[in-house]
Amino acid sequence: MVADVQQGLRAEGTEVSISKICRWFSLPRRTWYYRSVKAAPKLQAHLVTPNKAIIEEDPSFGYRTVAARLGFNKNTVQRIF
């Protein structure tokens, strides 16, 4: 929205700053500059393979059983589930 307004004004020959346009729309500047960052999954292949093998072997196992059998932290196993 702000970029469209700025481009339109620029096409007409008027240069207006982002700060001023944000004030016109009562929009905080940090909202305009904010870029959400999606975290990459933290799955490591050497941990996933044994987990998947045990789950396929017996699908009734929960994360606690799988963690106990493999000796992994339960949170690591839950992340893979």
C-alpha positions as CSV (number, residue, x, y, z in Angstrom):
1,M,0.0,0.0,0.0
2,V,2.7,2.5,1.0
3,A,5.0,1.4,-1.8
4,D,2.1,1.9,-4.3
5,V,1.5,5.4,-3.1
6,Q,5.2,6.2,-3.2
7,Q,5.5,4.9,-6.7
8,G,2.4,6.7,-7.9
9,L,3.7,10.0,-6.4
10,R,7.2,9.4,-7.9
11,A,5.5,8.8,-11.3
12,E,3.8,12.2,-11.0
13,G,7.2,13.8,-10.2
14,T,6.8,14.2,-6.4
15,E,9.3,12.6,-4.1
16,V,7.8,11.8,-0.7
17,S,9.6,9.9,2.1
18,I,8.4,6.6,3.6
19,S,8.2,8.4,7.0
20,K,5.7,11.0,5.7
21,I,3.6,8.4,3.9
22,C,3.4,6.3,7.0
23,R,2.3,9.3,9.0
24,W,-0.5,10.0,6.4
25,F,-1.8,6.5,7.0
26,S,-1.1,6.5,10.8
27,L,1.2,3.5,10.3
28,P,4.3,3.0,12.4
29,R,7.4,3.1,10.3
30,R,8.7,-0.2,11.9
31,T,5.5,-1.9,10.5
32,W,6.6,-0.9,7.0
33,Y,10.2,-2.1,7.4
34,Y,9.3,-5.3,9.3
35,R,10.2,-8.5,7.5
36,S,9.0,-11.7,9.1
37,V,11.5,-14.4,9.2
38,K,10.4,-18.0,9.1
39,A,12.7,-20.2,11.0
40,A,14.2,-23.1,9.1
41,P,13.4,-26.5,10.5
42,K,16.0,-27.7,12.9
43,L,15.8,-31.3,11.9
44,Q,19.1,-33.2,11.5
45,A,19.3,-36.1,9.2
46,H,21.3,-38.3,11.6
47,L,18.6,-38.0,14.2
48,V,15.6,-38.3,11.9
49,T,16.5,-41.7,10.3
50,P,16.6,-43.8,13.5
51,N,13.4,-42.1,14.7
52,K,11.5,-42.9,11.5
53,A,12.7,-46.5,11.6
54,I,11.4,-47.1,15.1
55,I,8.1,-45.4,14.3
56,E,7.6,-47.5,11.2
57,E,8.5,-50.6,13.2
58,D,5.8,-50.0,15.7
59,P,3.5,-47.0,15.1
60,S,2.0,-47.3,18.6
61,F,5.2,-46.0,20.2
62,G,5.0,-42.5,21.6
63,Y,7.7,-39.9,21.7
64,R,8.8,-41.0,25.2
65,T,9.3,-44.6,24.2
66,V,11.2,-43.7,21.1
67,A,13.4,-41.3,23.1
68,A,14.1,-43.9,25.7
69,R,15.0,-46.6,23.1
70,L,17.3,-44.3,21.2
71,G,18.7,-42.4,24.2
72,F,17.7,-39.0,22.6
73,N,16.2,-36.1,24.4
74,K,12.4,-36.2,24.4
75,N,12.2,-32.7,22.9
76,T,14.3,-33.8,20.0
77,V,12.1,-36.7,19.3
78,Q,8.9,-34.6,19.6
79,R,10.3,-32.1,17.1
80,I,10.6,-35.0,14.6
81,F,7.2,-36.5,15.2
